[in-house]
Amino acid sequence: MLLVVFAIMWAAFLVPWGRRRSEASTVTDHERRMELLAHAEVHGTAGRWIVTPRKGMRFLGPHERERARTLERRRRVLVFLLEGLGLSLLIGLVPPLRPVWGVSVAFGVALLLYTWALLAIKSRTPRPHERLAAARAPARPTRTARPRHVANGLKGPVRPTINGLGSLGEGDRVHVVVKTASA
């Protein structure tokens, strides 16, 4: 039984679970990009360099990038708690190591609390479509605007105002000065 536990522990450390790409493909990608850069330098392409996302990937702004980092961090913590719980339960199966089950209980409680916290955070944050609908909703005025009127002199005609300024009538004289941009 002890050998099985050690074999599982060695497999957990030696098997590349999280690596999605091999080192050979990473080196190949680097070499290809360096060749493209050398080609651009030799042929003297004019202009400036623009950093863009990889082909087929969506551009993420700062808010979305921070959200993606947060989700990845939460996922790593959750996986750590699950692995710790599973490993401590396996170690506790060996009769002389039964006190390790206390660690399993601690991991279980931490996992429950963390899951509860994640669900509470999820219920408090608005969904992306709700945020988009709230952003698109027209702003509601806090108070109703009363129409105001303005009069020229004591006995002049009364006209409605627009943004605090009186509107112009048919017979009003207007003096407009047009200047050039250099003036």
Phi, psi and omega in degrees: 000319180296322178294325178295318179296316178296321178296320178294319179295316179296320179296323180296326181274329187268331182281128183282080182292313188277346183280121182265329182240147179281162180293329180297318180291327177294318178295318179298316178299317180298315180297318179297318179293323178294323176295319177297319179294317178296320178298318180293323180290318183295316184274000173059056178292131180276161177109190181243159180276136177240126179275123181235160176294160177299157182298132179087355179259145180279141177287131179249129175282180183298322180293314180293324178296318178295321179295319179295320177296319179296315179297320179294319179296317179295321179296318179297319178296317179297316179295321178299315180296319178295316179294318179298319178296312181296316181293319180291328175294319178295318179294324180291345178292335179286126187307316181288347183254025181298331178298344178293342177296338173297322176293324178298318178297318179297317178296321179297316179295316179298321179295317178296315180296318181294319178296318178298317179296319179296318179293324178293319178296318181296322181288334181278329184277138179288149178290158181302321180290331176289321177297319181294319179294322179292325179289327181277343183294139179292147179289131180269133179293144181285332177222156180280134181276129176270139176293134178248157181229154179228148179233143175273111181074192183281325185242022181282170179291145180267128181230153177288155178257154176237116182053039177085355180251142179289146178275162182266146178259182182297314187266006183287136177274138181236134178251113182245131177246122180252126179243152176283167182293328180287335180280000000 
